[in-house]
Amino acid sequence: MLFLVLIIALGLFISGCAETTGGGDNGNDQNKSIRLETPTNVSVKEEDEKFILYFDAVEDAEKYQVSLYQTTDTNLVVQKYIENATDKVVRYDLSTMNGGNKFANGIYYVNVKAIASADANQLDSTATKKIQFSVVILPNEFVVSFESNGGSVVLSQTVKKGEMVVKPTDPTKGGYKFLGWYFLDKPYDFNTLVTANFTLVAKWESDGSSPITDLKAYYKSILNSDGTIPTGSALKSKLRTLTTSTHKKVTSYAECKTYLQNADQDPNNKNNMILFYTGESIKKTANMNIWNREHVWAQSLTRSGSGQWFGTSGAGADLHHIRPCDPDVNGSRGNKKFGVGGSYYTPTDEYKGDVARIIFYLMTRYPQSDNLSFTNIAQSKELLLSWNRLDPVSKLEMNRNNYIETIQGNRNPFIDYPEFADMIWS
């Protein structure tokens, strides 16, 4: 009996000790709420076609709950936990949340919560940070198109991301020289890696064999309301307006050294140029000891009561006016007026019309010429009109008119329509 009492007493003592222990600090620890700081510097960055979550580690956090939402911040897609994060900055690949599935284009939200222990019920609801990020998935292949601008058709190419487009065979276009493929008005570098769809545009330069504009369209503004062509001073006035308004680039005398090599290019040899008055074909060069820039209307013959009309600018550097000339021939012509016999300079028959049409252009394009007359430059107006009829427009004249339009923007109307001279001055 005593043994049983002792056992009961001992049991009560042990039980009392257990209750005392259970009511101590351990019980308080079990119910204690640990407050954590809110995750900071939360961001999502795209790296190598993956979306990586970054945030600063939270002190005392044992793990983090990451929730991913799509379209709205309530449309939960998936929820995962990050455990054993030891770095000061936590890095997490969000693509693992979808089982490796790729993100679709759209708006996503990611919510990060710091958790103090393995028991999710003890998560501190204030320790949470939600941010929004957008996903834009670029395709792995791109289409590069080619706009040939009236040239032969060039097929588009499908290029993988990060690879280069293959330079196609140059397109062709009658009357034009291909200058290259351009992107945003700059020559395209075919060593560039392709990262988007885009279009390359062909750039052309007239080779002088055809006009760059429709002549009917170019001269439409000179027509009367009934569609007829005016005559006399009305035609001259409308041609002045036209040749002035389309004269977009005013060339310098220095630039003539370069431009004239192409304007007066030998139709039968693109490496050569034709000299005025003689028709000699020489190798293209900017050496002014080989050829001179000839003012068909000599500068000294432009003087009037109001002064000298031009020197080496304005009309004195207009490509429709300046011609390449052999230095000796230029010297022998000097500042002689054009005419027949006596002290006049008489060009050969194949250049008489050229001379007349250049003078007609200058008298029409420039209002300064209104202070002068044909006898300031030639024996008579009638002589120039006869030369215009005698010597028809040559292929070289047509070529240079087309080329100069690509530089200056305007044309010599008396090359396109020699009859305009008679309609104005006869």
Buried (B, 14 or more C-beta within 10 A) or exposed (E): EEEEEEEEEEEEEEEEEEEEEEEEEEEEEEEEEBEBBBBEEBEBEEEEEEBBBEBBBBEBBBBBBBBBBBEEBEEEBBEBEBEEBEEEEBEBEBBEBBEEEEBEEEEBBBBBBBBBEEEEEEBBEEBBBBBEBEBEEEEEEBBBEBBBBEBEEBEBBEBEBEEBBEEBEBBEBEBBBBEEBBBEEEEBEEEEEBEEBBEBBBBBBBBBBEBBBEEEEBBEEBEEEEEEBBBEEBBBBBBBEBBEEBBEEEBEBEBBBEBBBBBBBBBEEEEBBBBBBBEBBBEBEEEEEBBBBBBBBBBEBBEBEEEEBBEBEBBBBBBBBBBBBBBEBBEEBEEBBBBEEEEEBBBEEBBBBBBBBBBBBBBBBBEBBEBBEBEBBBBBBEBBBBBBBEBEBBEBBBBBBBBBBBBBBBBBBBBBBBEBBEBBBE
